[in-house]
Amino acid sequence: MLSSTVFIRPTTSQDQGAWNHYVCNHPGGTAYQLSGFIRAVEAAYRFKSICFVAQSRQQNQGRVQGILPLIHLHAPFTKGALVSLPYCDAGGVLADSPETEAALLAHAMAYAAQKKIPEVAIRSVKPFAGLDPNLTRHSGKVRMVRALPDDPNCLLGSLKSKVRSQVKKPMRDGLKFHMGGRRLLPLFYRIFCENMHDLGSVVHSFEWFYRILAFYGSRAHIGVVTTPAGEPAAAGMILCHPCLVSVPWASSLRRFNSLNPNMLLYWGFLSFAAANGFKMLDFGRSTPDAGTFRFKKQWGAVPVDLHWAAFDPAVFPHLAPSKKQPAGRSGMKRNLAEAVIRKLPGPVSTGLGVLTRKYISL
């Protein structure tokens, strides 16, 4: 039961400083839970955020004791879902106690029920308070996370000899890693769009990344790898929490694979994180034993469970029945969509992404 000294309320624009301070100082916080991500969704994709904060009533008047960020993601003329958070691996509740966490979730369910929103989807990096973790553990995806030493030289020495060789080769061959912000955004986006087209995936809008950089400020960075001829070959973006650097978007171009630009890109991010005192790097989600899983594992990353759940506000705290298509049927549709996108001219697939990507929560 929630203590009578704690109350929950919707946030206002004046809460951003206290919200970010809480996220940055919470051991379970991630960069996705910072206000910059929520503001970027609102500005780029025009979806409404509904964020709740738990605060003390008496002692330490107003001290934040928990937060829950939510985005009302919906296609036109539908009720959609409250999602915490879209376009990333995690969001969910941060709280000082299981009681406060449970109360924040219950508050979100009450809001959804009042607004007749049929689903609340929570993606978390930890189990939910009061729920069997076996019910929420993601069965097909894990986070790949690597602990970092303070010194990039120690980091390089900890890698297997084959990986060290693959890092050093592009350097010897004249490839260069560049770190920056908005100046590098056009290069990043060009690489990102081409790579997504090759994969058969629709892309986020340019404005999405522009807003991320604008609202994160010094907590967001772009890395770009160029060939000896100055051609951009790989690029990525990192978001920084004081303890954890996350890599939500990274791409390399297939025609430059023989030059290993992707190895230099990730080494650039890892060495930056280690040199600047970050303790962990989150490579993002992967399917166990898939190619991306093995790529991340070679850097010393280890799999960590994700906990995702869909709740029906009408039956909370029970989990909502799965609405997913059977795997075979769903896989066939996805393969068909990817094949169609790959056949489209690049500018057409990019334009399609700008129109539709915001409705895809992952």
C-alpha positions, 0 to 999 in steps of 0.5 A: 500500500502506498504511504500516505506521505506520497502522492502521484500527479501528472507532470508539468513543464516545470518538473523537467529539472527534478525529473532528470535529476531523479533519472540521472541519480537512480541506479536503474535509470536509462537515457531513454527515461530522460525528458529529452526523449519524451519531448522529442516524441512530442515535437517530431511525431506530435504524440501526447505524453502522459507522465506521472511523478510520485512525490513526498508530501511531508518530509523532504517536501516535494522530493521525487520518489518515482516516475513513469513516462508514457506516450499515447501512441495511436494511428488516426481514429484509433485509441492505440496504447499508452507505451513506455516507451516507443522507439526504444528498448526500455522505459517503464517505472523508476521508483524508490520502493515496490509500493511506489512502483505499483502505485504508479502503474495503477495510476497509469491504468486508471488514467487509461481506463478513464480515457478508454485506451485499451492497452498499456505497454511497459518495456522495462530493464527490470522485473515489475513489482508484484509480478512473477518475472517469468511472466514478463521476461522477453522470450525472444530478445535480450539487452547486450551490456558491457561493463567498462574500465576507466581507461580505453587502453585497458578496454582494448587489452581486455578484447580478444586478439581477433577483435583487437586486430579488427579494430586496428585494421581500419585505423591502419587503412586510413579510416577515421572516426569522428564524434560530434552533434548536429554538424554530423546529422546529415551524414548520419541520416544518409547512412541510416536511410541507406542501411534501413532500405537495404534491410527492408525497414522504414526509417525515422524522419530526419526531424526525429533525430534533429529533435533528439539532439536538440533536447538531449544537448550534451547527452547525445552524440553522433559518431561517423566513420569515413573512408580514406577518400572521405566517404561516410561508411558507418554512423551511429548515435549514443544517448548518455545517462551518467552511469550508462551509454546506450546505442539506439541507432547504428548503421554501416553500408554494405559496400564498405564491409571489407573495410570494417567501418562498423568495428571502428564505429563501435570502438569509437563509442566504447573508448569515448564511454570509457574515457569519460567515466561511464561504467556501462555501455548498452549495445541494444536488444538482440535475438540470442545467437543471431548475427547482431548478438554475436557481434555484440558478444565479441566486445565482451557484452553479456545478455541481460533480460528485458521485461516487457508487458502489455496490460489491459486496464480493465483487468490490471494487475493481470497481464493482457492476452497476447494480440500477436499474430502466430509466428509463421504468419507474422514472419511471412508478412514481415518478409513480404514487407521487407522485400517490397521496401528493398525494391523501392527507390531509396527516396521513396522508401525514406518518404514512406518511412517519414509517413508511417514510422511513427506508428510503429512502436519499436 
